[in-house]
Each structure stands twice: as structure tokens, then as C-alpha cells.
Amino acid sequence: MPEEFDFSELRKYLQGQMDMGEEDLLLDEPWTLTRKKSVVPAGARPANPMPQMMRPANPAPFPQRSAPANPAPFPANPAPFANSAQPSFPQPAFQAPAPSAFQQSASAIAPARPAPSSKPQLDAAVTIAPRAVKKTTAAYELADSIGAFYDALKADALYARSANVVRYEGPEHPRLLILLAAPKAGEPTGNFFQSPTGEMLVRLFGSLGYAPESLGVTYFYKDAPRALSPILLASLRRMLTKELSFIAPEIMMTFGEPLFYDVFSKGKNFNDLAGTALDFNGTKTVSLVDAYAMTTDKQLKWLTWKVHIPRSGLFTAAK
């Protein structure tokens, strides 16, 4: 085979390594292989050219197999077998070999393979731990007094931008607690019972035997009215539950259809349950029509006095 690469640099490198000995052995490789320039004379052909397959100009056709001129017909009444007990059948051209003794023993030892299942099966030893849901406790839920409760509301994210959180107004444990949706614009804070709506409610429940000093008032949302999402409504229900644990009224009254759904959610119907005895987390509750609309509408005042209050059955013992 002709020498295609120039190994002169490699020879010099190896000769230098041999002259230096093992102590001064160098691990670098400065030599490089360079390809020699081969000059092929014009008209020269390679020594062993690859033969090319030549197709004949007129290939001979494949011979066709002709059927026999007079095939032998099947006999109408074939002769019976010479030995009916053991008839002879023609042997097939290919016959599967009988399994060897090694294959029979291997199949007997190998365990049965389970059928494939579409659903993945978990190992019995592997147990999946239940996912722990971390529930945070708000600061107002840890309050031990009503004053600490309102102070914690000021630091809550729901009232972070509120200038003032309206507090409960009334005695320590009122007989009737009036729950309104939110403070009205222009209404005096802390003097609800001096407003026209407050005075109307004092006269209404005074006719049932409730003294003015036995009434209290608080607000579901203790700031200017705003649109509340379902998440905020759930937080306000928890706040109301905590607030009621300190106020502890005998009966709580909600006023207005929107407030009814904010307190009891959409699972109940206001028209069917207005004036009936309800329960909000252990507090007796009655839902009435809007108190502000009742102040100027005599029909709503008549509906409250004649229908809703008697329907509840909670105000009969007040006299």
C-alpha cells in the first residue's frame, strides 16, 4: 500500500523521546500528520476498478409452467382404507420439532406472566402520604377581647386602606342586635340611633317591649360600601362570627336582601325565609327588609310589622 501520510515528524518525535529516557519523557504531541500530495497521471485508471453489472439487451423470458394435458380425475367411489383403525395421511412438508427436555423444564420452572393491565398498579409497600393543607390563622381570630378584635381588624389586609373601622354601638350583651350592610355616606358614626332610620327602629321594637338601651348595631362591612368578592365575603363571615362571640346578643336581625345573601350565601332564598327563625353559627337570626327603605315606605313597614315579625316567633316573649 503506498504511503499516504508523511510520518517524518512522528519519527523525529519518537526518536527524541527515546534519546531523553523515561525521566525526561514529554507528554505533549507537537507532531502532526500531513497528507502527501499524490499525482495521478492523466489517463491512469485505478488498479482494481469496481465491476459494473451489465444488463443483457434481450433477456430471455422466464419459462412458463404448463398444466398437464389430461389430469387424472378423482375416483367417484374411493376404495376403503386398508386398515380403518390406523389410516395413513400424507405427512406435511414442514413439521415443528418437538420441544427438548431443557425447554420443558424451563417452562415448568418459569412463573406465569401476569396479563398486562391498562392501569398502573402501585406497590403494596408504597404508601402515599396525604397532602397537608396549611391553614393560616388571622390575627383577629386570636383576639381575647372586643377591643383587641377591632385593633386586629385595622391591621388586616381587608381594612388596610380604611381610614376608620366602625365599631359596635350598644350595650355589652344586647337583646336585639341590628346588623346593617355598611355605614351610609353622611351618617354620623357612633350615633346610629339618632339618625332617622335608627329612631324608626327604636319605635318599632319599643312597641314589642324592647327598651332603647337593649338595642345594639354593627355593620357587616365596617367601612364605606364597596363590591365584595366571594373570598372577601368568606373573610367577613369569619369576622362576624368572632365579633358575635364578644357581643353575644339574644337575637340578631339582618336588613335587606343583598345582606341576606352576603351572610347566608346563595344557598337560601330571601323571599321564602324573610321573617323566619334562622341560625348563624349559633346565634338566633331573623332577616327583614331594608331598614333604610322601610323608613319612607309604609308598605314595607306594614309587611315587617304584620308578616315578618310574627312569622319568626322570636319576639313574643319580649312583652
SERO-4910 file (N, C-alpha, C, O; in steps of 0.05 Angstrom, whole numbers):
BEGIN
 pado doro    nc1    nc2    nc3   cac1   cac2   cac3    cc1    cc2    cc3    oc1    oc2    oc3
  Met    A     17    -24      0      0      0      0     18     25      0     36     27     17
  Pro    A     13     43    -18     30     67    -19     27     83      6      6     84     18
  Glu    A     49     96     14     49    112     39     35    138     34     44    155     19
  Glu    A     11    141     47     -6    165     42      1    188     60     -1    211     52
  Phe    A     10    183     85     16    204    104     46    206    107     61    187    103
  Asp    A     55    230    115     83    235    120     88    232    149     79    248    166
  Phe    A    104    211    156    110    205    184    137    214    193    148    205    213
  Ser    A    148    233    179    176    242    186    175    257    212    194    254    229
  Glu    A    155    274    217    153    288    243    149    269    266    160    273    287
  Leu    A    133    248    261    129    228    282    154    213    289    160    207    312
  Arg    A    169    207    268    195    193    273    214    210    290    227    200    308
  Lys    A    215    236    283    233    253    298    224    256    327    241    256    345
  Tyr    A    198    257    331    188    259    358    194    234    375    203    236    397
  Leu    A    189    211    363    195    186    377    224    182    382    232    172    403
  Gln    A    241    190    363    270    188    367    279    205    389    296    198    405
  Gly    A    267    230    391    275    247    413    266    237    440    280    240    460
  Gln    A    243    223    441    234    212    466    252    189    475    258    186    499
  Met    A    261    173    456    279    151    463    306    161    473    318    149    491
  Asp    A    315    184    462    342    194    470    341    206    498    361    205    512
  Met    A    318    218    506    316    231    532    313    211    555    320    218    577
  Gly    A    302    188    550    298    168    571    271    172    584    255    189    576
  Glu    A    265    155    605    239    156    618    235    180    636    212    188    640
  Glu    A    257    191    648    254    213    667    246    238    653    230    254    663
  Asp    A    256    243    629    250    268    615    229    263    593    229    277    573
  Leu    A    211    244    598    190    238    578    170    261    576    159    270    596
  Leu    A    166    269    552    147    291    547    120    279    539    119    259    524
  Leu    A     98    292    549     72    282    543     58    298    522     35    291    514
  Asp    A     71    319    512     58    335    491     63    321    464     80    304    462
  Glu    A     48    329    445     49    317    418     52    339    398     32    348    386
  Pro    A     76    349    393     79    371    374     78    363    345     75    380    327
  Trp    A     80    337    340     80    328    312     52    327    301     32    323    316
  Thr    A     50    330    276     24    328    261     28    312    236     50    312    224
  Leu    A      7    298    229      8    283    204     -2    300    181    -22    314    182
  Thr    A     14    300    161      7    315    136      4    295    113     19    277    110
  Arg    A    -17    301     98    -22    283     75     -4    291     51     -2    314     44
  Lys    A      8    270     40     25    274     17      8    281     -8    -14    271    -11
  Lys    A     20    297    -24      7    303    -50     13    282    -70     36    277    -78
  Ser    A     -9    268    -77     -5    246    -96    -13    256   -124    -34    269   -127
  Val    A      3    251   -143     -1    259   -170     -9    235   -187      6    216   -190
  Val    A    -33    236   -197    -43    214   -214    -40    223   -242    -51    243   -251
  Pro    A    -25    207   -258    -22    215   -286    -48    214   -301    -66    198   -295
  Ala    A    -50    232   -321    -74    233   -336    -79    208   -351    -60    196   -363
  Gly    A   -103    199   -352   -110    174   -366   -105    149   -350   -112    127   -359
  Ala    A    -94    152   -325    -89    128   -309   -115    119   -297   -131    136   -290
  Arg    A   -119     93   -293   -143     81   -281   -135     67   -256   -112     58   -253
  Pro    A   -153     65   -237   -146     50   -212   -140     21   -218   -148     10   -238
  Ala    A   -124     10   -199   -115    -18   -203   -137    -38   -204   -138    -55   -222
  Asn    A   -156    -35   -186   -178    -54   -184   -204    -39   -187   -217    -33   -167
  Pro    A   -212    -33   -211   -238    -19   -214   -261    -37   -206   -260    -61   -209
  Met    A   -282    -24   -196   -306    -39   -188   -321    -48   -213   -328    -32   -230
  Pro    A   -326    -74   -215   -341    -83   -239   -370    -73   -238   -382    -73   -217
  Gln    A   -380    -66   -261   -407    -58   -264   -424    -80   -276   -415    -94   -294
  Met    A   -448    -82   -265   -466   -103   -275   -478    -94   -301   -489    -72   -303
  Met    A   -476   -111   -321   -486   -105   -348   -512   -120   -351   -513   -145   -346
  Arg    A   -532   -106   -359   -558   -119   -365   -559   -127   -394   -552   -112   -411
  Pro    A   -567   -152   -399   -567   -161   -427   -588   -146   -443   -608   -137   -432
  Ala    A   -582   -143   -468   -600   -127   -485   -627   -140   -488   -648   -127   -485
  Asn    A   -627   -167   -493   -653   -182   -497   -653   -205   -477   -645   -227   -482
  Pro    A   -663   -198   -452   -663   -220   -432   -683   -241   -440   -705   -236   -451
  Ala    A   -676   -266   -434   -694   -289   -440   -717   -289   -421   -713   -285   -397
  Pro    A   -741   -294   -431   -765   -295   -413   -764   -319   -395   -751   -339   -401
  Phe    A   -777   -316   -371   -778   -338   -353   -795   -360   -365   -816   -355   -377
  Pro    A   -787   -385   -361   -804   -407   -372   -830   -409   -357   -830   -407   -332
  Gln    A   -851   -413   -372   -877   -417   -360   -883   -446   -357   -877   -463   -374
  Arg    A   -896   -451   -334   -903   -479   -327   -930   -486   -339   -950   -473   -334
  Ser    A   -930   -507   -355   -955   -515   -368   -969   -536   -352   -956   -553   -339
  Ala    A   -996   -535   -352  -1011   -555   -338  -1012   -581   -353  -1009   -581   -377
  Pro    A  -1015   -604   -340  -1016   -630   -354  -1040   -631   -373  -1061   -620   -367
  Ala    A  -1036   -645   -394  -1057   -646   -415  -1082   -660   -405  -1104   -650   -408
  Asn    A  -1079   -683   -392  -1102   -699   -383  -1098   -705   -353  -1086   -726   -346
  Pro    A  -1107   -687   -336  -1104   -694   -307  -1121   -717   -299  -1143   -721   -310
  Ala    A  -1111   -733   -281  -1125   -756   -272  -1149   -748   -255  -1145   -734   -236
  Pro    A  -1174   -757   -262  -1197   -749   -246  -1197   -764   -220  -1186   -786   -217
  Phe    A  -1211   -752   -199  -1214   -765   -174  -1234   -788   -177  -1253   -786   -192
  Pro    A  -1229   -810   -164  -1247   -833   -167  -1274   -826   -153  -1275   -814   -132
  Ala    A  -1296   -835   -166  -1323   -830   -155  -1327   -844   -129  -1338   -833   -110
  Asn    A  -1318   -869   -127  -1321   -885   -103  -1293   -894    -94  -1283   -914   -103
  Pro    A  -1281   -878    -77  -1254   -886    -68  -1255   -912    -53  -1274   -918    -39
  Ala    A  -1233   -926    -56  -1231   -952    -42  -1228   -947    -12  -1214   -929     -4
  Pro    A  -1240   -964      4  -1236   -961     33  -1208   -965     41  -1191   -977     27
  Phe    A  -1202   -954     65  -1174   -957     74  -1168   -986     80  -1186  -1001     89
  Ala    A  -1144   -992     76  -1136  -1020     81  -1139  -1026    111  -1148  -1048    118
  Asn    A  -1132  -1007    127  -1134  -1011    156  -1149   -987    167  -1138   -966    171
  Ser    A  -1176   -990    172  -1193   -968    182  -1184   -958    209  -1189   -935    216
  Ala    A  -1172   -975    225  -1164   -967    252  -1141   -947    251  -1141   -928    267
  Gln    A  -1123   -950    233  -1100   -932    231  -1097   -923    202  -1082   -934    187
  Pro    A  -1112   -902    194  -1110   -892    167  -1084   -878    163  -1073   -866    182
  Ser    A  -1074   -878    140  -1049   -865    134  -1054   -838    120  -1069   -837    100
  Phe    A  -1043   -816    131  -1046   -790    119  -1019   -781    109   -998   -789    120
  Pro    A  -1019   -764     89   -993   -754     79   -980   -736     99   -994   -720    112
  Gln    A   -955   -737    103   -940   -721    121   -936   -693    109   -930   -691     86
  Pro    A   -939   -671    126   -934   -644    115   -904   -640    109   -887   -654    119
  Ala    A   -900   -621     92   -872   -616     83   -856   -605    106   -832   -612    109
  Phe    A   -868   -589    124   -853   -578    147   -867   -587    173   -891   -585    175
  Gln    A   -852   -596    191   -863   -606    216   -847   -594    239   -823   -595    239
  Ala    A   -862   -581    258   -849   -567    281   -834   -587    298   -845   -609    304
  Pro    A   -810   -581    305   -795   -600    322   -807   -602    350   -817   -583    360
  Ala    A   -804   -625    361   -815   -630    388   -797   -615    408   -773   -613    405
  Pro    A   -809   -604    429   -793   -589    449   -774   -607    463   -780   -630    470
  Ser    A   -750   -596    468   -729   -612    481   -735   -614    511   -753   -600    521
  Ala    A   -720   -630    524   -723   -634    553   -716   -608    568   -728   -602    588
  Phe    A   -696   -593    558   -688   -568    571   -710   -548    570   -715   -533    589
  Gln    A   -723   -545    546   -745   -526    543   -769   -534    561   -781   -516    572
  Gln    A   -775   -560    563   -797   -568    580   -791   -561    610   -809   -553    624
  Ser    A   -767   -566    619   -760   -559    647   -760   -529    652   -768   -521    673
  Ala    A   -751   -513    632   -751   -484    636   -779   -473    637   -784   -455    653
  Ser    A   -797   -484    621   -825   -474    621   -839   -482    647   -856   -467    656
  Ala    A   -831   -504    659   -844   -513    684   -834   -496    707   -849   -490    726
  Ile    A   -808   -487    706   -797   -471    728   -805   -442    726   -810   -429    747
  Ala    A   -807   -431    702   -813   -402    699   -841   -396    710   -860   -411    704
  Pro    A   -844   -374    725   -871   -367    736   -889   -357    714   -879   -348    693
  Ala    A   -915   -358    719   -934   -348    699   -932   -318    698   -931   -305    718
  Arg    A   -933   -308    673   -931   -279    669   -958   -267    671   -977   -275    658
  Pro    A   -961   -246    688   -988   -234    691   -996   -220    666   -980   -210    650
  Ala    A  -1022   -218    662  -1033   -205    638  -1028   -175    641  -1031   -164    663
  Pro    A  -1022   -161    619  -1017   -132    621  -1043   -118    628  -1064   -125    619
  Ser    A  -1040    -97    645  -1062    -81    654  -1060    -53    644  -1038    -42    642
  Ser    A  -1082    -41    637  -1082    -14    627  -1076      7    649  -1065     28    643
  Lys    A  -1083      1    674  -1079     19    696  -1054     12    711  -1049    -12    717
  Pro    A  -1037     31    717  -1013     25    733  -1020     17    761  -1037     29    774
  Gln    A  -1006     -3    771  -1011    -14    798   -988     -5    816   -964     -8    809
  Leu    A   -995      5    839   -975     14    859   -966    -10    876   -982    -28    881
  Asp    A   -942     -9    885   -932    -29    903   -947    -27    929   -952     -5    939
  Ala    A   -953    -50    941   -967    -50    967   -951    -37    989   -962    -26   1008
  Ala    A   -924    -38    987   -908    -26   1008   -906      4   1005   -898     17   1024
  Val    A   -913     15    982   -910     44    977   -936     57    986   -958     49    977
  Thr    A   -935     75   1004   -959     90   1014   -956    119   1008   -934    130   1011
  Ile    A   -977    131    999   -977    160    992   -988    175   1015  -1010    171   1024
  Ala    A   -971    193   1025   -979    209   1049  -1000    230   1040   -997    242   1019
  Pro    A  -1020    235   1056  -1040    255   1049  -1027    283   1049  -1010    289   1065
  Arg    A  -1037    299   1030  -1026    326   1027  -1036    343   1050  -1060    346   1055
  Ala    A  -1017    355   1064  -1024    372   1086  -1031    400   1076  -1016    413   1062
  Val    A  -1055    409   1084  -1064    436   1077  -1058    455   1100  -1068    451   1122
  Lys    A  -1042    475   1095  -1034    494   1115  -1055    516   1117  -1060    530   1097
  Lys    A  -1067    519   1140  -1088    539   1145  -1076    560   1163  -1068    554   1186
  Thr    A  -1076    584   1153  -1065    606   1169  -1087    618   1187  -1111    619   1179
  Thr    A  -1080    626   1210  -1099    638   1230  -1094    668   1229  -1072    678   1234
  Ala    A  -1116    683   1225  -1115    712   1224  -1111    723   1252  -1117    709   1272
  Ala    A  -1101    747   1254  -1095    759   1280  -1121    765   1295  -1122    762   1320
  Tyr    A  -1143    772   1281  -1168    778   1295  -1180    753   1307  -1195    755   1327
  Glu    A  -1174    729   1297  -1184    705   1308  -1171    698   1335  -1181    682   1350
  Leu    A  -1148    709   1340  -1134    705   1365  -1140    726   1387  -1129    725   1409
  Ala    A  -1157    745   1380  -1163    766   1399  -1179    755   1423  -1195    737   1420
  Asp    A  -1173    766   1447  -1186    757   1471  -1206    777   1482  -1218    772   1503
  Ser    A  -1210    799   1469  -1230    820   1477  -1240    834   1452  -1227    833   1431
  Ile    A  -1262    848   1455  -1273    861   1432  -1256    885   1423  -1254    891   1400
  Gly    A  -1242    898   1443  -1224    919   1435  -1200    909   1419  -1192    921   1399
  Ala    A  -1188    886   1428  -1166    874   1413  -1176    864   1386  -1160    864   1366
  Phe    A  -1201    857   1384  -1212    848   1359  -1212    870   1338  -1204    866   1316
  Tyr    A  -1222    894   1346  -1223    917   1327  -1195    927   1321  -1190    936   1298
  Asp    A  -1176    925   1340  -1149    933   1334  -1136    915   1314  -1120    923   1297
  Ala    A  -1143    889   1315  -1132    870   1296  -1144    873   1268  -1131    868   1248
  Leu    A  -1169    883   1267  -1182    888   1241  -1168    911   1226  -1166    910   1202
  Lys    A  -1158    930   1241  -1144    952   1228  -1118    943   1214  -1111    954   1193
  Ala    A  -1106    922   1225  -1081    911   1213  -1087    890   1192  -1068    881   1178
  Asp    A  -1112    882   1189  -1119    861   1169  -1118    873   1141  -1123    897   1137
  Ala    A  -1112    856   1121  -1109    865   1093  -1136    876   1082  -1136    893   1064
  Leu    A  -1159    866   1093  -1184    875   1083  -1190    905   1090  -1203    919   1075
  Tyr    A  -1179    914   1113  -1183    942   1121  -1157    957   1122  -1154    977   1136
  Ala    A  -1137    948   1106  -1111    962   1107  -1113    991   1097  -1098   1008   1107
  Arg    A  -1131    996   1078  -1133   1023   1067  -1156   1039   1079  -1163   1061   1070
  Ser    A  -1169   1028   1099  -1192   1042   1111  -1182   1062   1131  -1164   1058   1147
  Ala    A  -1195   1086   1130  -1187   1107   1148  -1198   1101   1176  -1186   1109   1196
  Asn    A  -1222   1088   1177  -1234   1083   1203  -1251   1058   1202  -1266   1054   1183
  Val    A  -1248   1040   1221  -1264   1016   1223  -1286   1021   1243  -1281   1025   1267
  Val    A  -1311   1022   1233  -1334   1028   1250  -1339   1006   1270  -1341    983   1262
  Arg    A  -1340   1012   1295  -1343    992   1317  -1372    988   1325  -1390   1003   1316
  Tyr    A  -1376    969   1341  -1403    962   1351  -1412    985   1370  -1397    997   1385
  Glu    A  -1438    990   1368  -1451   1011   1384  -1474    999   1400  -1493    989   1387
  Gly    A  -1473    999   1426  -1495    988   1442  -1485    977   1468  -1461    980   1475
  Pro    A  -1502    964   1483  -1494    952   1510  -1477    928   1506  -1471    919   1484
  Glu    A  -1468    917   1529  -1449    894   1528  -1462    869   1516  -1450    857   1499
  His    A  -1485    862   1525  -1499    838   1514  -1527    847   1506  -1545    844   1523
  Pro    A  -1532    857   1482  -1558    868   1475  -1578    846   1471  -1572    823   1466
  Arg    A  -1604    853   1475  -1625    834   1469  -1630    832   1439  -1635    810   1429
  Leu    A  -1627    854   1425  -1630    855   1396  -1606    868   1384  -1598    890   1392
  Leu    A  -1594    854   1365  -1571    866   1350  -1579    871   1322  -1588    853   1307
  Ile    A  -1577    896   1314  -1584    905   1286  -1559    903   1269  -1539    916   1275
  Leu    A  -1559    886   1248  -1536    883   1230  -1543    896   1204  -1562    888   1190
  Leu    A  -1527    916   1196  -1530    930   1171  -1507    923   1153  -1486    913   1162
  Ala    A  -1511    929   1127  -1490    921   1107  -1465    937   1111  -1443    925   1114
  Ala    A  -1467    964   1111  -1443    981   1113  -1453   1009   1121  -1477   1015   1117
  Pro    A  -1436   1025   1133  -1445   1052   1140  -1453   1069   1116  -1440   1068   1095
  Lys    A  -1474   1084   1119  -1483   1101   1097  -1466   1127   1096  -1457   1137   1117
  Ala    A  -1463   1137   1072  -1448   1162   1069  -1463   1185   1083  -1487   1188   1079
  Gly    A  -1450   1200   1099  -1462   1223   1114  -1476   1215   1139  -1486   1232   1154
  Glu    A  -1476   1189   1146  -1489   1181   1171  -1469   1185   1194  -1446   1178   1192
  Pro    A  -1478   1195   1217  -1460   1200   1240  -1450   1174   1251  -1465   1157   1259
  Thr    A  -1423   1172   1253  -1411   1148   1264  -1413   1147   1294  -1406   1167   1307
  Gly    A  -1423   1125   1305  -1427   1123   1334  -1453   1134   1344  -1458   1132   1368
  Asn    A  -1470   1145   1326  -1495   1156   1335  -1517   1146   1316  -1533   1162   1306
  Phe    A  -1518   1120   1311  -1537   1110   1292  -1566   1114   1302  -1584   1120   1286
  Phe    A  -1571   1111   1327  -1598   1113   1338  -1609   1141   1338  -1632   1146   1345
  Gln    A  -1592   1161   1332  -1601   1189   1329  -1608   1195   1300  -1618   1217   1294
  Ser    A  -1603   1176   1282  -1610   1181   1254  -1639   1174   1249  -1651   1161   1266
  Pro    A  -1651   1183   1227  -1680   1176   1222  -1685   1146   1222  -1706   1137   1232
  Thr    A  -1667   1130   1209  -1671   1101   1209  -1669   1089   1237  -1684   1072   1244
  Gly    A  -1649   1099   1252  -1646   1089   1279  -1670   1095   1297  -1678   1078   1313
  Glu    A  -1680   1119   1295  -1704   1127   1311  -1728   1110   1303  -1744   1103   1320
  Met    A  -1732   1105   1277  -1754   1088   1269  -1752   1060   1280  -1773   1049   1289
  Leu    A  -1728   1048   1281  -1725   1021   1292  -1729   1021   1322  -1739   1002   1333
  Val    A  -1721   1042   1336  -1725   1044   1365  -1755   1044   1370  -1764   1030   1389
  Arg    A  -1771   1059   1355  -1800   1060   1359  -1813   1033   1352  -1831   1024   1366
  Leu    A  -1803   1021   1331  -1815    995   1322  -1811    973   1343  -1831    960   1350
  Phe    A  -1787    970   1352  -1782    948   1372  -1790    957   1400  -1793    940   1418
  Gly    A  -1793    983   1405  -1804    991   1430  -1833    983   1433  -1842    979   1455
  Ser    A  -1847    982   1410  -1875    973   1411  -1877    943   1419  -1898    934   1427
  Leu    A  -1855    928   1415  -1854    900   1423  -1843    896   1451  -1841    873   1460
  Gly    A  -1836    917   1465  -1827    915   1492  -1797    916   1495  -1787    909   1517
  Tyr    A  -1782    923   1475  -1753    925   1477  -1745    954   1482  -1752    972   1467
  Ala    A  -1731    958   1505  -1723    985   1512  -1700    994   1494  -1685    978   1483
  Pro    A  -1698   1020   1489  -1676   1030   1471  -1648   1022   1480  -1631   1016   1464
  Glu    A  -1644   1020   1507  -1617   1012   1516  -1611    983   1513  -1589    974   1519
  Ser    A  -1631    967   1504  -1626    938   1499  -1620    933   1469  -1618    909   1461
  Leu    A  -1617    954   1453  -1612    951   1424  -1583    957   1419  -1571    975   1431
  Gly    A  -1571    943   1400  -1544    948   1391  -1543    947   1361  -1561    936   1348
  Val    A  -1522    958   1349  -1520    959   1320  -1491    955   1312  -1473    965   1326
  Thr    A  -1486    940   1291  -1459    936   1280  -1462    932   1250  -1485    931   1239
  Tyr    A  -1440    931   1236  -1440    930   1207  -1425    905   1197  -1405    897   1208
  Phe    A  -1436    894   1175  -1423    870   1164  -1396    878   1152  -1376    865   1157
  Tyr    A  -1395    900   1136  -1370    911   1126  -1367    939   1139  -1384    956   1136
  Lys    A  -1346    943   1154  -1344    965   1173  -1330    989   1160  -1314   1003   1173
  Asp    A  -1335    994   1135  -1324   1017   1121  -1344   1025   1099  -1366   1014   1098
  Ala    A  -1336   1044   1082  -1354   1054   1061  -1361   1030   1043  -1345   1012   1039
  Pro    A  -1386   1029   1032  -1395   1007   1015  -1376   1003    991  -1367   1022    980
  Arg    A  -1372    978    984  -1355    970    961  -1364    943    951  -1378    928    965
  Ala    A  -1355    936    927  -1361    910    916  -1343    889    930  -1319    893    933
  Leu    A  -1356    867    938  -1342    847    953  -1342    821    937  -1362    812    928
  Ser    A  -1318    809    934  -1315    783    920  -1323    761    939  -1325    765    963
  Pro    A  -1327    736    928  -1333    714    946  -1312    708    967  -1318    700    989
  Ile    A  -1287    713    961  -1265    709    980  -1268    729   1003  -1264    722   1027
  Leu    A  -1273    754    997  -1277    774   1017  -1301    769   1034  -1301    773   1058
  Leu    A  -1323    759   1022  -1347    753   1037  -1342    731   1057  -1352    731   1079
  Ala    A  -1326    711   1049  -1319    689   1068  -1303    700   1091  -1307    691   1114
  Ser    A  -1285    719   1086  -1270    731   1108  -1288    747   1126  -1285    747   1151
  Leu    A  -1307    762   1115  -1326    778   1131  -1344    760   1148  -1351    768   1170
  Arg    A  -1351    737   1138  -1368    719   1155  -1352    709   1179  -1363    706   1201
  Arg    A  -1326    703   1175  -1310    694   1198  -1306    717   1217  -1306    713   1242
  Met    A  -1303    742   1207  -1301    765   1225  -1327    769   1241  -1326    775   1265
  Leu    A  -1349    766   1228  -1375    769   1242  -1378    747   1264  -1388    753   1285
  Thr    A  -1370    723   1258  -1372    702   1277  -1356    708   1302  -1364    704   1325
  Lys    A  -1331    718   1298  -1314    726   1320  -1326    749   1336  -1325    750   1360
  Glu    A  -1337    769   1322  -1349    792   1335  -1373    784   1352  -1377    794   1374
  Leu    A  -1389    765   1342  -1413    757   1357  -1405    741   1382  -1420    741   1401
  Ser    A  -1382    729   1382  -1373    715   1406  -1368    734   1429  -1370    727   1452
  Phe    A  -1362    760   1423  -1358    780   1444  -1384    795   1450  -1389    800   1474
  Ile    A  -1400    801   1430  -1425    816   1435  -1446    798   1448  -1459    807   1467
  Ala    A  -1449    774   1438  -1467    754   1449  -1496    764   1451  -1506    766   1473
  Pro    A  -1509    771   1429  -1536    781   1430  -1556    758   1433  -1549    735   1428
  Glu    A  -1581    764   1442  -1602    744   1442  -1612    738   1414  -1615    715   1407
  Ile    A  -1616    759   1399  -1626    756   1371  -1611    776   1354  -1607    799   1361
  Met    A  -1602    767   1330  -1590    784   1310  -1610    788   1287  -1622    768   1278
  Met    A  -1612    813   1277  -1631    818   1255  -1614    830   1232  -1600    850   1235
  Thr    A  -1617    818   1208  -1604    829   1184  -1626    844   1168  -1649    836   1169
  Phe    A  -1618    865   1154  -1637    882   1140  -1628    884   1111  -1606    892   1105
  Gly    A  -1646    876   1093  -1641    879   1064  -1635    852   1051  -1622    834   1064
  Glu    A  -1644    849   1026  -1640    824   1012  -1610    820   1005  -1601    797   1008
  Pro    A  -1595    840    995  -1567    835    989  -1551    826   1014  -1534    808   1012
  Leu    A  -1557    838   1037  -1542    830   1061  -1550    801   1069  -1533    787   1080
  Phe    A  -1574    793   1064  -1582    766   1070  -1565    746   1055  -1556    726   1066
  Tyr    A  -1560    751   1029  -1543    733   1013  -1514    735   1021  -1499    715   1019
  Asp    A  -1505    758   1029  -1477    761   1038  -1472    745   1063  -1450    733   1067
  Val    A  -1492    744   1081  -1488    729   1106  -1493    699   1103  -1478    683   1113
  Phe    A  -1514    692   1089  -1522    664   1086  -1514    652   1059  -1521    628   1054
  Ser    A  -1501    666   1041  -1493    657   1015  -1517    653    997  -1540    659   1006
  Lys    A  -1513    642    973  -1534    639    954  -1550    614    957  -1568    608    941
  Gly    A  -1545    598    977  -1559    572    980  -1587    575    991  -1602    555    991
  Lys    A  -1595    599   1000  -1622    603   1012  -1636    625    996  -1624    643    984
  Asn    A  -1663    625    998  -1679    644    983  -1691    664   1003  -1702    657   1023
  Phe    A  -1687    690    997  -1695    711   1016  -1726    713   1018  -1736    715   1040
  Asn    A  -1740    711    995  -1769    713    996  -1782    691   1012  -1803    694   1024
  Asp    A  -1770    667   1012  -1781    645   1027  -1774    646   1057  -1789    636   1074
  Leu    A  -1751    658   1064  -1741    657   1091  -1742    683   1106  -1734    685   1129
  Ala    A  -1751    704   1093  -1753    730   1107  -1773    728   1130  -1796    719   1126
  Gly    A  -1764    736   1153  -1781    735   1177  -1781    709   1192  -1792    707   1214
  Thr    A  -1768    688   1181  -1767    662   1194  -1744    661   1214  -1725    676   1211
  Ala    A  -1745    642   1232  -1724    639   1252  -1701    624   1239  -1704    601   1230
  Leu    A  -1677    636   1237  -1653    625   1225  -1632    622   1246  -1635    630   1269
  Asp    A  -1609    612   1238  -1586    608   1256  -1561    615   1240  -1556    605   1219
  Phe    A  -1545    633   1252  -1519    639   1241  -1497    632   1261  -1491    647   1280
  Asn    A  -1485    609   1257  -1464    599   1274  -1471    601   1304  -1455    610   1320
  Gly    A  -1495    591   1311  -1503    590   1338  -1518    614   1349  -1527    615   1372
  Thr    A  -1522    635   1332  -1537    659   1340  -1564    659   1326  -1565    656   1302
  Lys    A  -1586    663   1342  -1612    665   1330  -1614    690   1312  -1606    712   1320
  Thr    A  -1624    686   1288  -1623    707   1268  -1650    709   1254  -1663    689   1249
  Val    A  -1658    734   1248  -1683    739   1232  -1675    759   1211  -1662    779   1216
  Ser    A  -1683    754   1186  -1677    771   1163  -1702    787   1156  -1723    776   1151
  Leu    A  -1699    814   1156  -1721    832   1150  -1714    849   1125  -1691    847   1114
  Val    A  -1733    865   1116  -1728    881   1092  -1710    904   1099  -1703    908   1122
  Asp    A  -1702    919   1078  -1683    941   1081  -1694    962   1101  -1716    972   1097
  Ala    A  -1678    968   1122  -1687    987   1142  -1688   1015   1131  -1706   1030   1139
  Tyr    A  -1670   1023   1113  -1670   1050   1102  -1694   1054   1084  -1706   1075   1084
  Ala    A  -1702   1033   1069  -1725   1035   1052  -1751   1035   1069  -1771   1047   1061
  Met    A  -1750   1021   1091  -1773   1019   1109  -1780   1046   1122  -1802   1051   1129
  Thr    A  -1759   1063   1124  -1764   1089   1137  -1784   1106   1122  -1799   1121   1134
  Thr    A  -1783   1105   1096  -1801   1122   1079  -1823   1106   1066  -1841   1119   1054
  Asp    A  -1822   1080   1067  -1842   1064   1053  -1861   1051   1074  -1852   1034   1089
  Lys    A  -1886   1059   1075  -1904   1049   1095  -1912   1020   1089  -1919   1005   1107
  Gln    A  -1912   1012   1063  -1919    985   1056  -1898    965   1067  -1905    944   1077
  Leu    A  -1872    972   1065  -1851    955   1076  -1853    954   1107  -1847    933   1119
  Lys    A  -1860    977   1119  -1862    977   1148  -1886    959   1157  -1884    945   1177
  Trp    A  -1908    961   1142  -1931    944   1148  -1924    914   1144  -1932    897   1160
  Leu    A  -1909    907   1122  -1900    879   1117  -1883    869   1140  -1886    846   1148
  Thr    A  -1866    886   1151  -1848    878   1173  -1865    873   1198  -1861    854   1213
  Trp    A  -1883    891   1204  -1898    890   1229  -1919    868   1229  -1923    855   1249
  Lys    A  -1933    864   1206  -1955    846   1205  -1948    817   1196  -1962    798   1202
  Val    A  -1926    814   1181  -1919    788   1169  -1893    777   1179  -1893    756   1191
  His    A  -1872    792   1176  -1845    781   1181  -1840    777   1211  -1830    756   1220
  Ile    A  -1846    797   1228  -1841    794   1256  -1858    772   1269  -1847    756   1284
  Pro    A  -1884    770   1263  -1899    748   1274  -1890    720   1264  -1893    700   1278
  Arg    A  -1880    719   1239  -1872    693   1228  -1849    681   1243  -1847    657   1245
  Ser    A  -1831    697   1253  -1807    686   1266  -1814    672   1293  -1801    652   1299
  Gly    A  -1833    683   1308  -1839    671   1334  -1818    677   1355  -1819    664   1376
  Leu    A  -1800    695   1351  -1778    701   1370  -1784    726   1386  -1770    731   1406
  Phe    A  -1804    742   1379  -1808    768   1393  -1832    768   1411  -1839    788   1423
  Thr    A  -1845    745   1414  -1869    744   1431  -1863    746   1460  -1880    756   1476
  Ala    A  -1840    736   1469  -1833    736   1497  -1822    763   1507  -1815    765   1530
  Ala    A  -1820    782   1489  -1808    808   1497  -1828    825   1513  -1819    842   1528
  Lys    A  -1853    821   1511  -1873    838   1525  -1874    830   1554  -1890    843   1569
***
